[in-house]
Structures are given as C-alpha cells and as structure tokens.
C-alpha cells in the first residue's frame, strides 16, 4: 500500500445545509476486514439529499463525506480472508464510516459485491439502495399476507424495481405518478394500474381501485398531502410505509380516518430493516 496517495479529493459537508466543498483530505487506510476502493461512480439518491440537509439518520459527525453507495476498483485490503479475496476486484459497495463522494473510500469487505467485467461502474453503483428497498417493501406486503400495494413516486428507477419484484412475487402494484407522459410510458411497458395524482378524478379512482383490489398497503415516498390521500383510499386495517419525504412537507392525516378505519402509518428505513434480517428466507 506504499504506492497509494497520501491525500485525495473529496466533497466535504461541514454542516447541515451548508453546501459541499471540494477539498484535499487524507486518504483512508483499510483496517482488518476492510478494503480501499478507488471510486469510479456514486449516484445521488433522495437519501443522499436528505443527508446534505442533516435529515438522514446515520448520525455521522461533521465534517463528513456524503455518498451512500457506489462502485469502483479495490486497490488495497486490510487483513482477513474476505478482504484479501476482493483485492483488485471491481465491486459495488455501500458506505460505512464515511461516504463515497471521494476519489477513494474504505468500506467493510462484507459491504462489497463483486461486479462482472461486462457491467459498467455507473450501473453497478446503484446495486444497493434501490434494489434492496424494492425487495424489502414487497417482502413487507407478503409478510402482511396482502397481495396489493400502492407505490407513490412510481415513475422513477425504484418504482420500476418495485414493479419487477412485485410481479415476481405475485403482488399487484397501483402506480402513482405526476405526469400523463409517465402514465403513457408505464402503460406501454406493461403496467396495468397507473394513476396521475394531478388528475381531477385521482382520489375517486384510487379509492375505487383499492376497493376492487382489496388494497390495504401503500409505499409512501412523498409525504405531505399524499399521505392523507392514501389513508382516504386504502381499505380498513391498512398500513402505510413511509420511506421518503419528496414533498418536503409533514405527512398529514385525518384523525377520524385513522381511528375508524384502523390504519397504521410506519416509518421504513432500509438500514434497520436489513439489520433485523438473519437469513435469506427473510428476504422473500
């Protein structure tokens, strides 16, 4: 590891909402069980944006380097069998002590997945957050013994992954988007139920669909008034899993709806969900 640089460039956040600075910082050194990765790509997810505003739950101390997932080449390894096996490998990775918006990053070997040479780093960099969130949300529907769920913000990459995972597991998805063009695109792709939340008949149509499909679950990435609209549409004894706040507003509900329909609203954080899983069967 003597030929590695002593410093590297990184995007550094010194305080919540304070803006990023491109700085020269010390290049990290892997300890046992860790690898040093030359970062090739790291996406910007809503969770990353929340971290920039100090609204993400990891609690990393400032100054910090953001970036929760990425991909690159392992250039050095600490002691340990798994870390050694990853030396010189192309990997996707999830951040641990610090983020990945930097030239290099140290991550636990257990949070790396080898990438085939045929997969570009840009695609491999999104191998953790969205795919595992889709797996987890659909697993929660099955755990609740339901076969239908509403997916808000369904026009993005995660929405597509939720549809694919749900189809594989026999779960029907009601896709909620914001533009007619997105409705047309998803319908052309084969999605059966796609609703535009800006349409004048959205709430009536969503409620009718929930009744027809006996839908009692929703994945809410939006918050604000969307949460209220979901509670009004879902069948009784339903559940909303809030996993994002794209609206930037507090989730709203009507107390009477919650009381008399027996609804539950739960926060969903992938990190905590994964920490509770102890075997492969838990991901079904």
ZANU-492932 format. One record per residue (C-alpha): residue in one letter; chain; z, y, x. Coordinates in steps of 0.05 Angstrom, whole numbers, plus 5000, padded with zeros to 4 digits. Example, Ala and Ser with C-alpha at 12.3 -4.5 7.8 and 13.67 -1.06 7.14 Angstrom:
<recs>
REC  vexke  pati    up  north  east
REC      A     A  5156   4910  5246
REC      S     A  5143   4979  5273
</recs>
This chain:
<recs>
REC  vexke  pati    up  north  east
REC      X     A  5000   5000  5000
REC      X     A  4999   5046  5061
REC      X     A  4927   5069  5047
REC      X     A  4945   5095  4978
REC      X     A  4952   5171  4968
REC      X     A  5020   5203  4971
REC      X     A  5002   5252  4915
REC      X     A  4958   5251  4854
REC      X     A  4933   5298  4800
REC      X     A  4965   5292  4731
REC      X     A  4970   5330  4666
REC      X     A  5044   5350  4661
REC      X     A  5083   5375  4600
REC      X     A  5144   5416  4617
REC      X     A  5170   5428  4547
REC      X     A  5152   5411  4475
REC      X     A  5092   5451  4452
REC      X     A  5088   5485  4520
REC      X     A  5018   5464  4538
REC      X     A  4993   5418  4593
REC      X     A  4987   5437  4666
REC      X     A  4943   5402  4717
REC      X     A  4989   5391  4777
REC      X     A  4994   5353  4841
REC      X     A  5053   5305  4836
REC      X     A  5080   5246  4876
REC      X     A  5040   5182  4867
REC      X     A  5086   5129  4838
REC      X     A  5103   5065  4875
REC      X     A  5109   4998  4838
REC      X     A  5175   4961  4840
REC      X     A  5183   4886  4827
REC      X     A  5146   4865  4764
REC      X     A  5103   4929  4763
REC      X     A  5032   4946  4783
REC      X     A  5000   5011  4805
REC      X     A  4936   5025  4766
REC      X     A  4881   5075  4783
REC      X     A  4870   5103  4714
REC      X     A  4798   5104  4690
REC      X     A  4807   5123  4617
REC      X     A  4862   5142  4568
REC      X     A  4849   5160  4495
REC      X     A  4881   5215  4454
REC      X     A  4916   5185  4393
REC      X     A  4957   5221  4339
REC      X     A  5019   5193  4373
REC      X     A  4998   5229  4438
REC      X     A  4991   5295  4400
REC      X     A  5060   5284  4370
REC      X     A  5088   5275  4440
REC      X     A  5058   5341  4461
REC      X     A  5097   5375  4405
REC      X     A  5161   5338  4422
REC      X     A  5157   5298  4357
REC      X     A  5149   5228  4385
REC      X     A  5209   5181  4391
REC      X     A  5205   5156  4463
REC      X     A  5252   5210  4489
REC      X     A  5221   5215  4558
REC      X     A  5254   5271  4599
REC      X     A  5215   5333  4617
REC      X     A  5173   5345  4656
REC      X     A  5132   5286  4632
REC      X     A  5062   5259  4637
REC      X     A  5033   5241  4567
REC      X     A  4985   5186  4550
REC      X     A  5009   5122  4516
REC      X     A  4952   5074  4531
REC      X     A  4893   5068  4578
REC      X     A  4853   5025  4625
REC      X     A  4838   5022  4699
REC      X     A  4839   4981  4763
REC      X     A  4902   4952  4793
REC      X     A  4906   4976  4865
REC      X     A  4976   4953  4885
REC      X     A  5031   4907  4859
REC      X     A  5105   4900  4867
REC      X     A  5139   4834  4879
REC      X     A  5133   4780  4826
REC      X     A  5083   4727  4805
REC      X     A  5052   4763  4746
REC      X     A  5045   4829  4782
REC      X     A  5012   4794  4841
REC      X     A  4964   4758  4795
REC      X     A  4939   4826  4769
REC      X     A  4923   4855  4838
REC      X     A  4852   4882  4839
REC      X     A  4842   4865  4766
REC      X     A  4812   4910  4713
REC      X     A  4865   4919  4659
REC      X     A  4883   4953  4594
REC      X     A  4955   4978  4594
REC      X     A  5010   5010  4553
REC      X     A  5053   5064  4585
REC      X     A  5126   5052  4601
REC      X     A  5165   5103  4644
REC      X     A  5111   5157  4644
REC      X     A  5044   5167  4612
REC      X     A  4973   5154  4635
REC      X     A  4940   5222  4636
REC      X     A  4941   5219  4712
REC      X     A  4900   5191  4769
REC      X     A  4950   5134  4778
REC      X     A  5005   5102  4737
REC      X     A  5058   5049  4747
REC      X     A  5066   5001  4689
REC      X     A  5102   4935  4679
REC      X     A  5055   4876  4690
REC      X     A  5077   4850  4622
REC      X     A  5045   4911  4590
REC      X     A  4976   4898  4621
REC      X     A  4919   4857  4593
REC      X     A  4861   4836  4639
REC      X     A  4793   4863  4617
REC      X     A  4727   4826  4625
REC      X     A  4676   4859  4671
REC      X     A  4630   4867  4611
REC      X     A  4678   4913  4574
REC      X     A  4675   4987  4593
REC      X     A  4740   5021  4611
REC      X     A  4730   5070  4554
REC      X     A  4732   5015  4502
REC      X     A  4787   4976  4538
REC      X     A  4831   5038  4539
REC      X     A  4842   5031  4464
REC      X     A  4866   4959  4466
REC      X     A  4938   4970  4446
REC      X     A  4958   5024  4396
REC      X     A  4906   5017  4341
REC      X     A  4893   4942  4344
REC      X     A  4967   4924  4344
REC      X     A  4981   4975  4289
REC      X     A  4928   4943  4245
REC      X     A  4957   4873  4259
REC      X     A  5027   4897  4244
REC      X     A  5011   4934  4179
REC      X     A  4972   4875  4150
REC      X     A  5028   4829  4172
REC      X     A  5077   4871  4132
REC      X     A  5034   4863  4069
REC      X     A  5035   4788  4078
REC      X     A  5109   4787  4093
REC      X     A  5120   4823  4026
REC      X     A  5077   4769  3993
REC      X     A  5027   4820  3969
REC      X     A  4951   4818  3973
REC      X     A  4931   4891  3967
REC      X     A  4947   4957  4002
REC      X     A  4924   5029  4002
REC      X     A  4902   5055  4070
REC      X     A  4901   5131  4078
REC      X     A  4861   5164  4134
REC      X     A  4815   5103  4127
REC      X     A  4754   5136  4158
REC      X     A  4777   5131  4230
REC      X     A  4779   5076  4282
REC      X     A  4846   5049  4258
REC      X     A  4822   5048  4186
REC      X     A  4764   5003  4208
REC      X     A  4811   4957  4245
REC      X     A  4857   4952  4184
REC      X     A  4797   4933  4141
REC      X     A  4775   4879  4190
REC      X     A  4844   4849  4198
REC      X     A  4857   4852  4124
REC      X     A  4792   4816  4109
REC      X     A  4810   4761  4158
REC      X     A  4878   4753  4124
REC      X     A  4854   4757  4051
REC      X     A  4884   4826  4038
REC      X     A  4846   4876  3994
REC      X     A  4845   4948  4020
REC      X     A  4837   5011  3979
REC      X     A  4808   5060  4029
REC      X     A  4825   5134  4021
REC      X     A  4781   5185  4057
REC      X     A  4768   5260  4053
REC      X     A  4692   5267  4051
REC      X     A  4636   5239  4007
REC      X     A  4596   5224  4070
REC      X     A  4652   5179  4093
REC      X     A  4653   5145  4025
REC      X     A  4579   5130  4033
REC      X     A  4587   5106  4105
REC      X     A  4645   5058  4089
REC      X     A  4609   5032  4027
REC      X     A  4547   5019  4068
REC      X     A  4590   4980  4117
REC      X     A  4613   4935  4060
REC      X     A  4680   4966  4040
REC      X     A  4689   4953  3965
REC      X     A  4741   5005  3946
REC      X     A  4732   5074  3977
REC      X     A  4761   5137  3945
REC      X     A  4753   5210  3964
REC      X     A  4821   5244  3959
REC      X     A  4787   5311  3946
REC      X     A  4751   5286  3884
REC      X     A  4777   5314  3817
REC      X     A  4789   5244  3789
REC      X     A  4821   5215  3852
REC      X     A  4892   5207  3825
REC      X     A  4869   5177  3760
REC      X     A  4821   5129  3795
REC      X     A  4873   5108  3847
REC      X     A  4924   5094  3794
REC      X     A  4875   5053  3753
REC      X     A  4855   5013  3815
REC      X     A  4928   4999  3832
REC      X     A  4938   4972  3762
REC      X     A  4875   4930  3765
REC      X     A  4891   4901  3834
REC      X     A  4966   4900  3823
REC      X     A  4974   4941  3886
REC      X     A  5045   4954  3908
REC      X     A  5037   4974  3981
REC      X     A  5009   5033  4019
REC      X     A  5000   5053  4092
REC      X     A  5010   5128  4096
REC      X     A  4985   5164  4159
REC      X     A  4983   5232  4125
REC      X     A  5050   5250  4093
REC      X     A  5056   5315  4053
REC      X     A  5028   5312  3983
REC      X     A  4992   5247  3998
REC      X     A  5059   5210  3996
REC      X     A  5072   5239  3927
REC      X     A  5004   5217  3902
REC      X     A  5015   5146  3929
REC      X     A  5082   5140  3893
REC      X     A  5050   5161  3828
REC      X     A  4994   5110  3835
REC      X     A  5029   5048  3861
REC      X     A  5056   4994  3815
REC      X     A  5130   4987  3805
REC      X     A  5174   4957  3860
REC      X     A  5123   4981  3911
REC      X     A  5131   5003  3983
REC      X     A  5100   5058  4026
REC      X     A  5099   5050  4102
REC      X     A  5094   5119  4134
REC      X     A  5066   5113  4204
REC      X     A  5038   5183  4215
REC      X     A  5040   5255  4193
REC      X     A  4969   5281  4199
REC      X     A  4981   5334  4145
REC      X     A  5035   5366  4187
REC      X     A  5078   5373  4125
REC      X     A  5140   5338  4100
REC      X     A  5127   5278  4055
REC      X     A  5141   5295  3982
REC      X     A  5163   5250  3925
REC      X     A  5188   5258  3853
REC      X     A  5259   5232  3846
REC      X     A  5245   5203  3777
REC      X     A  5185   5164  3802
REC      X     A  5226   5134  3858
REC      X     A  5283   5116  3812
REC      X     A  5247   5088  3752
REC      X     A  5191   5053  3790
REC      X     A  5238   5024  3842
REC      X     A  5196   5047  3900
REC      X     A  5214   5044  3974
REC      X     A  5189   5090  4030
REC      X     A  5199   5065  4100
REC      X     A  5182   5094  4168
REC      X     A  5139   5048  4211
REC      X     A  5138   5053  4287
REC      X     A  5096   5002  4324
REC      X     A  5143   5001  4384
REC      X     A  5203   4980  4342
REC      X     A  5161   4930  4302
REC      X     A  5138   4896  4366
REC      X     A  5209   4895  4394
REC      X     A  5230   4853  4334
REC      X     A  5177   4800  4344
REC      X     A  5196   4739  4384
REC      X     A  5137   4692  4374
REC      X     A  5063   4691  4360
REC      X     A  5075   4668  4288
REC      X     A  5108   4735  4274
REC      X     A  5040   4769  4280
REC      X     A  5008   4731  4223
</recs>
